[in-house]
Amino acid sequence: MKLASLLTNDQVILDMKSEEHWPAIVELVEHLDRHEFLKGEKKEDVLEALQTREDQISTGIGSGVAIPHAFSEKLDHVVAVFGRSKEGIDFEALDNAPVNFVLLFVVPKKDYHMHLQTLAAIAKLFNNCEVRQHLAAAETREEVIDILGSRPSRIHCER
């Protein structure tokens, strides 16, 4: 699965404003709502599902990456948004490092298998330091989507 297939230019934020965990998630969901990827009760349902998931354990996976995700009965297709923070967000990540890249996605409850595939694809992609370096340097939303659609080499390095 190509992660970029879940995103359009309107689903990429190059400079997130939030500095903390939950406000960052709200910022991303509000962005989706503002660009009409969510409407009305879907927004509230998505926020509630994400809050429930984040209450279990932070989805900050380390190396400057967070992957907030949840299920929703109100959606009929996967909705995703990518956000980048140059300053870093205190996301309560597993390694306690600030998060620079947040990929939030919500899957229809009926498509549980897609959730696991999407999560695995995202984790694999962001495990590559070269991908993170290119995303940090990207100047446009189009560049971000191209990077997320690339097949990275298997180079792994320290953040």
N, C-alpha and C positions, 0 to 999 in steps of 0.2 A: 504494500500500500504506500502510495506517495502522499506524504503529509501535506504537501502543497495543494493537493486536490481538495482539501477541506477548507482552503483559504482563498479569499479574493483580496484585492488591495484594501477594501473597506474593512477587512478583518485583521489588519495589521496596525499596531500602534508603535511608532518608532521611538517615542519619548514619553513613557508613563510618568505621571506626576506623583503617584502614591509612594509613600516611604515605608508602609507597613503592610503586613500580611492580608488582613481582611479588607482594608480599603483598596488594596490592589485588585482583589477579586471583584469587588463592587465596581471599580473603575472599568474593568474589562467587560462585565455583564452590561453595565450602562452603555458602553460603546456599542455592543451588539444590539441593544434595544434602540439606541439612537439611529443606527443604520438599518433598522427594521428586520434584523435577523430573529428578534424575539418581539413578541407583542403582548401587552397587557399582563394577563395572569401568568403567561409563560415566564416572564422575567422574575416574578415573585417565586414561582415554583422552582426555577433554576437556582436562584439565590438560596432558597431553603435547602435544596438538595446539596448544593456546594457547602453550605454551612454545616450540615449534618456530616458530610464527608470530612471536612477540615477539623471538626471536633474530635474525630477519631485519632488522626495524626496529620501533621502538616504534609502537604504534597510537595514541599521543597525537597528535592531529591539529592541536592548537593551539586557541586561544581558550578554554582551560579544559576541553577535551573529549577523551576517549579512547574508541575503539571497538575493543576487543579482539575478535577474531573468528577462527574456525577452522572446519574441517570435521571430521566424525566419521562413521566407518562404523557406529558403534554406535547412532546416533540415527535415529529414523524421522520426526522432525519438528523444526522449529526450536525451540531453547531459548534464552531471553534473560533478562537481568536488568539492572536499572538501579540504579546506586548514585550517591549524592550525597555529597560531602565538603565541608563548609563551610570546613574548614581548608586544604584543597588537598592533593593527592598529587603527590609528585615522580615523574612518569610518564615522564621522559625524552622529553617531548613535543617536537615539531618546533620550536616557538617557545620552548622551555625554560621556559614558564610552568607553574605548578602546575595540576593538573587537578581540577576540581570536579564534573564529570559523567562517569560511565563507563557506557557501554552495551555490555555484553558479549553476544555472541550466537554460537551454534554451529549450523551448518547440516549436515544429512545430506549426505554426499559426493555422493549421487545427485542432489541439488537444487542444483547449482552455479549455475544461472541465478538462483535465489532469493537466493543469497549476494550477487551483484552488485546486484540490485534493493534488497535490504535495506540494504546498505552505502550505496548512493546516497541512499536515502530518509533514512537517519539523518544523513548528512553534510549534506544539504540542510536538514533541520530544524534541526540545531545550528548551522548557519551564520548563523542569524537571532538577533541579539542580544536581541530581545524575548523569544524563547523561553527563552534562557538566563536572562534576568532573572526571568521568571515561575517557572522551575524553581527558582531560588535562593530565591525567596520562598515557594514552596509549603510548606504546613504538614502536609499529609496525603498518603498514597500515592494516594488517589483524585484529588487535585488534580494530582499528577504525571502520572497516566495521562490525565487530561483534557487537560492541556497537550500531552502527546506525541501525542494524537489530534486536536489542533486543526490547522487550516490557517492557518499564520502568514502575516502580510503579508510583503511583500518588503523590509522594513526591515533594513538591514545597518548595524552600527555597531561601533565599537571596543569591545573587552572592557572 
